[in-house]
Amino acid sequence: MKARFDIVGHRKWFFMLSGTITVLGLIAFTVFGFNLGTDFKAGSRVQLQLNQPVNSAKVQQMFAAGGFHLGEGAVTVQGTLGQTAVVRFGEELTPAQVAKITQLEKQYFPKSQGASTEMVDPIVAQQTSSKAVWSVLLASLFIVIYVAIRFEYRFAIAGIVALLHDAFIVMSVFALLRMEVDLTFVAAILTIVGYSINDTIVIFDRIRENQKISKPRSYEELQRLVEMSLWQTMRRSINTVITVLIAAVMLYFFGGQSIHTFTFALIIGLISGAYSSIFIASPLWVIWRGREFRKIKAKGQTA
């Protein structure tokens, strides 16, 4: 396939774009932090399926009438039509308080299907947070080892940089939008990591095959080889991500409230993963691998 755009040659623009997004995400994360769910933060989470459009003020009014004192941002309205309310408490609710909430819900929202309550104590929340971090770190480590064995360490490092890029973008979006981070979010990050490295490996494999056919002898030849490899796999990469995106979008709108966090993170990660595989991972490898050719050229000029 003939390249219509010099991806490798314009890599600085893509690096600048990713760097800008990363800096903005870091600022958002520093300012806002994560909106942690009860999986990672001790307390209680009450989800009200109200079956009618509501706003947070009306839900606040209901809880105030029952003597509950909610902090700022404790109530969020979710769902495409705003029919689901999620309320967070900093402490574990007693059975009497849960019964009181059920009574208030029937009184204020007759169409409601009832409240579901989740409670997590501080020890469990801390253990869950630790296990979530370790699961992502271990997954990334084994991916690096696998790619290093199958290809070379330069491919492995370039691939893991692209993976961290994808994970950070998803985390930045969640921090900016104040979306709840729970265990399904961690599952989505692990899914994104697996999908993104798969797409990257396909491109790396094509680069390796083309190297066997025509071994580059200069930095310019290396650039042309990688550029050719990217365009040879471009159609496959785009078709794959579009197919998976369609499924993820359908799940987001019709899969139910319980998997909204997972599917939204997946949608952002799929787009970011396709971008990083093409515009970040391979150009990074070119820069690193190209140093050898530049050193040889420099020695030749000084000889």
Stockholm file with secondary structure:
# STOCKHOLM 1.0

chainA/1-303         MKARFDIVGHRKWFFMLSGTITVLGLIAFTVFGFNLGTDFKAGSRVQLQLNQPVNSAKVQQMFAAGGFHLGEGAVTVQGTLGQTAVVRFGEELTPAQVAKITQLEKQYFPKSQGASTEMVDPIVAQQTSSKAVWSVLLASLFIVIYVAIRFEYRFAIAGIVALLHDAFIVMSVFALLRMEVDLTFVAAILTIVGYSINDTIVIFDRIRENQKISKPRSYEELQRLVEMSLWQTMRRSINTVITVLIAAVMLYFFGGQSIHTFTFALIIGLISGAYSSIFIASPLWVIWRGREFRKIKAKGQTA
#=GR chainA/1-303 SS CCCSSCTTTTHHHHHHHHHHHHHHHHHHHHHHCCEECTTTSSEEEEEEECSSCCCHHHHHHHHHHTTCCCCTTCEEEESTTSCEEEEEESSCCCHHHHHHHHHHHHHHCTTCCCEEEEEECHHHHHHHHHHHHHHHHHHHHHHHHHHHHHSCHHHHHHHHHHHHHHHHHHHHHHHHHTCEECHHHHHHHHHHHHHHHHHHHHHHHHHHHHHHHSCCCSHHHHHHHHHHHHHHHHHHHHHHHHHHHHHHHHHHHHSCGGGHHHHHHHHHHHHHHHHHIIIIIHHHHHHHHHHHHHHHHHHHHHC
#=GC SS_cons         CCCSSCTTTTHHHHHHHHHHHHHHHHHHHHHHCCEECTTTSSEEEEEEECSSCCCHHHHHHHHHHTTCCCCTTCEEEESTTSCEEEEEESSCCCHHHHHHHHHHHHHHCTTCCCEEEEEECHHHHHHHHHHHHHHHHHHHHHHHHHHHHHSCHHHHHHHHHHHHHHHHHHHHHHHHHTCEECHHHHHHHHHHHHHHHHHHHHHHHHHHHHHHHSCCCSHHHHHHHHHHHHHHHHHHHHHHHHHHHHHHHHHHHHSCGGGHHHHHHHHHHHHHHHHHIIIIIHHHHHHHHHHHHHHHHHHHHHC
//
